Amino acid sequence: MALMRAARLHVPTRTLRIEEVKRPQPGPGEVLVKVEAAGVCLSDVHLIDGTLTPALLPGDTVTLGHEVAGTVAETGPEVTSWREGDRVVLSAGEKRDGVVWTRGVDYDGGWAEYALARVDTLLTLPKSIPFEQAAIIPDAVSTPWGAITTTAQVRPAQPVGVWGVGGLGAHGVQLLHAIGAYPVIAVDPAPAARERALAFGADLAFDPADARFAEQVRTATGGTGVEVAFDFAGVPAVREQALGVLAEQGKLVLVGLTGKPLTITASTRFSYLRQQLLGHYGSEDTAVPQLLALTAGGRLDFSKSITDVLPLEKAAEAVERLETKEGNPIRLVLRP
């Protein structure tokens, strides 16, 4: 019996361990992928700290990792669309009976030497894109892409605000710049995060604690406020502040996840200005192919997004670094 190493989370105790487990065998319509890179996401941190709990996991233990890139190691019976050695990116989830299951949450993910994937959840990875950069596209990049292009439907020259310039927000800034939003205003209490936002394409970067904050936004937008505000932080105070500088008929898009109640203090003003509150999660099936094409074509570059690459054995260290923001990471990647 072939074995492999995997970073497994025991959900009842929230214990993460590197274990030797049976290497999966691909069945009909499945492919076994040799993992070359797997991203570490804040969602992984929340699974470990108990903020998030798998809703569909049939057992009590799961291999984490929903951002995965690698090469085809073995194909299942009657699989002809993929061959050994093909470079691939794995979708962050799959549909089963109309329900979306998330990789590394509801079924085993890519913090392992090998990962099992249905053929319809694989995408060809162009040779020009390194595995480390490719791995983060199915969530860290595709989620803000979906929020921007599908949920908010941002148009060129629209003034926008991005609250929280972490793993999702930094890519949100980069993508908003790429599609021509203007001005792109980044908001973060950390000076290093504001500097990062400017490096990723923000036109302005403000401290939310600055007493002149609202005035700064009004000046930057010609007095209108931002037409779209993105909450990538998942913090109630952020949402309240964003609503305060939202333009007439403006949209507040909630991307960062939080279990806290949502309150609109100035609800009469919200209704009078016909503002909108939009929830967002994940992305459409078209997002990752679009982003791979744009990256391969040189329109997007995620080389600055990879803060560090660590071996699988240091998964717990990577989680701690992301949780404590040690070194101001954008994305940490595991290499089994």
N, C-alpha and C positions, 0 to 999 in steps of 0.2 A: 504493500500500500504506500503510494507516494504521499509525502507530507510537505507542508509549507508553513512558513511563519506568517502570523496574522495578528493585528492589534484588535483585540476583542473586548467589547464592553459588556459587562454583566449588569443589566439594567436595574434589577432590584437594589443592588448595593452601589451602583454607579462606579464600579471598579474596572479600570482599564489595564489589561495585561497583554504582553506579547506571548502568544501560545503557539505550539505546534499542532496543526490541525490537518485533517485529510484534505489533500488537494482535490478540488471538485472535478468531475468529469462532465464534459459537455454532452447534453442530450440532443434530441432532434430540435433543430432551429436555434441551437446555442453554440457559442464560441467561448473557448477558454483564452483569456488574455493574460500575457505576461506583463505585469504592471511595471512601468518605467518611471512613473511619477504620479503622486496623489496629493492633492491640496488639503490643507488644514483650514477649516472654515470656523467662523464663530458659532455656527450651528452645531459643530462637533463639540465645542466647548460647552454649549448649553445642554447637549445630550449628557455630557459627563457630569455637569454640576446639578442636573435635575430640573433645569428650567424647561427643557423639552423632553417629551416621552414618546417613543414610537407608538403609533396608533394601530398599526397593522402587523407588527412583528409577531410571528406565530410562537416563538419561544421566548426565552429570557436573556439571550446573549446574541450579539450581532457584531460583525466586523465593520468598523466605521469606514467612512470615506466615500463621498459622492462626487468628487472631482478626480477623474481618473483618465490617464492616457497610457498607452503601451503598444504591444505588438501581439498579433494573433499567434498563439502557441499551439492550439489544437482546435479542430472543428468537429462539431457533432455530426451524426448521421444525416446524409442528404443535404448538408450545407455546401453550396457551390459558389456562393457570392463572396466568400472570404477565403484567403489562403494563408498558410503559415508564413509569418514574417510581415504581413500587412501592418502598416502603422495605423492606429485607430485612436479615436476619442470616444469615451463612453458617455451616453446620456446620463443625466443625474437621476433618472427614474424610468419607470415603465408603466403602461396601463394594463391592468388586469380586470377584466369584466367591467370596464368603464371607470375603474377607480385608479388613481395615480398612486403608485408605490414608490417611495424614495429610496434610492440606492444608499447603502450605509446607514439606513435608519430602519426601514421596514424589511429589508433583506440585506445579505452580506455585500459589503462594498469593497473599496480598493486599497485599504490599508493592509495590504497583504502582498505576497509574492505573485499571486495569481488571482484573477477575478473572473467570475462567470457572467456572461452577458447574452441576452437574446440578440439575434442578428439584426432586428429592427431598432436596436438601441445603440448601434455602432455607426460611426461616421469616419470616413477616410481622413487621415491626418496628412496634409501636404508635407513633403520633406523639408520645406523651408521653415517650418514652425517647430522649435524645440519641444520635447515632451513636457518640460516643466511649465512652459507658457501655455501649452495646449490643455494641460490638465485643469487649469483654473477657469477656462472659458465656459464650461457647462453650468457654472453657478456664479462665481465672483464677477464674471463679465456678462453672462447672458441674463442674469436677474436684473441688473440695472438697465441693460439694453431693452428688455421687455417693458420695464417700468417707463422708460423714456419714449419708446417708439409705439408701443401698443396701448398701455394704460393711459399715459398722459398725452400721447400723440403730439409731442413737441414739434414746433415748426421753426424754421430758420429765423433768426433775429428775435426770438421770444426771450424776454428776460426771465431767468430761472435762478432758483436758490437750491443749494445742496447742503443739508445739515448732516454733519458727521462724515469725515473724510477718512474712513477706515478702509477695509478691503472692498466693500461694495461702493462706498461713496467716492473713493479715489477713481474707480473705473467709471462711475457715473459722471464725474467731472470730465474725464477724458472723452467719453462718448458724446456728451453734450457739446463739447468743443468740436468734435468731429462732424456732427450733423449741423453745426452752424447756429446753435442757440447763442444769444448775446443780450446782455452780459451774463456770463456764468459766475454766480456769486457763491463762494464756498464759505461755510460757517462752521467753525470748530473752536473749542476752548484751548486746544493744544497748539502752541506756536509751531511745533514741528509738523503737525498735520496741516496747518495753514500754508506753510512753506511747500509742503508736498502738493497741495492743491494747485498752487501757482505753477509748479513744475509740470503738473499733469494737464494744464491748459485753462485753469480758472482765470478769469479776468480780474477778479477781486477776491480777497479772503479776509473775512471779518471775525472778530472775537464776539461771541454772543453775549458776553458779560459787559461789553463796552456800553457805557451810558448813552452813547451817540448811535447805537446800532440801528434803530429804526430810521433815524435821519440819514445814516450812511446808505441804507437800502433805497430810500426815497430819492436821494441825490443820484445814485447809480442808475436808477430806472426812470429818470425824468419825472419823478413824482407819482408814478403809477403803482409801484410795488412790483413784486415778481408775479408773473402770470402762472408759473408752475413752481411749487415748492416740494422738494423731495426730502422726506424724513428717512435717512439711512441709519439713524442712531437708535430708533425705537425707544425714545425717551419722552414722557408726557410733556415736560417743559419745552422741548424742542417743538412739539406740535402747536403748543399755545403761542410760542414766539413766531412760528412760521405763519400762523393764521393772522397775526397782527400786522404782517407786512405783505399779505396776499392781495393782489389786484382784484378789481371788480371782475366777476366771473372766473376768478382764478381757481386753480386746482391744487389741493394738497394731497400728495401721493404718499401713502404709508408703506414703506418697504421694510424698514427695520422692525423686527418682531419684538413684542412686549406683551406680557400678560396683564398689564395695568389697564384700568378703565380709561376710556377716551372721553374727555370733557371739552365742550366748546363753551367757554365762558361768555363770550360776546355772541350768543346765538342769534339775537335779533339782527346784529350787523351782518353775520354770516348769511342769513336769509335775504336781507335787503340787498346785499351785493351779489346775490345769486352765485355764491361760491360753491365749490364741490369738494367732497372728501372721498378719496378713492383708495381702496385697499389693493395691494399688489403682492403676488407671490409667484416666484419662478419665472417662466417665459414660455412662449409658444414654441412648437416643434421647429419652426423656421429659424429661430434665433441663432442656434449654434452653427448651422450651415452658413448663415449670413456672416457671422463673425469670423469663421474660419476662412471664408473667401476674402473678406476685407483684410484680414491679417496676412494671408498668403500674397495678396496683391499689394501689400506695403502701405495700406491706408491706416492700419492700426499696428501698434507695437507694444507688447506687454513685457518687454525685457526688464523695465523698471519695476514691475509688479512683484517680481520674485525676490523677496528679502533674503531668504536663506533656503538651502536644501539640506535636509538632515536624513540620516539612515532611519529605517523603520523602528529600530530599537529605541530611538529617541522620540517616539510619538508623544509620550507624556510630557517631555521637555518642550516640544513644539506647542502643545496645548497650553502649557503654563505661560510660555512666552507670549502667546496670542492673548491669553486672558489678562495678563498683567501689562500688556503693551510694551514689554521689554524690547528696546531697540526700535520702537515705533514701526512694527511690521505691517506690510500690506498683505502679503501672502507668504506663508511658510509651506514648503513642499517636502513630502517624504519620498525617499527613493529606496524601495525594498531591496 
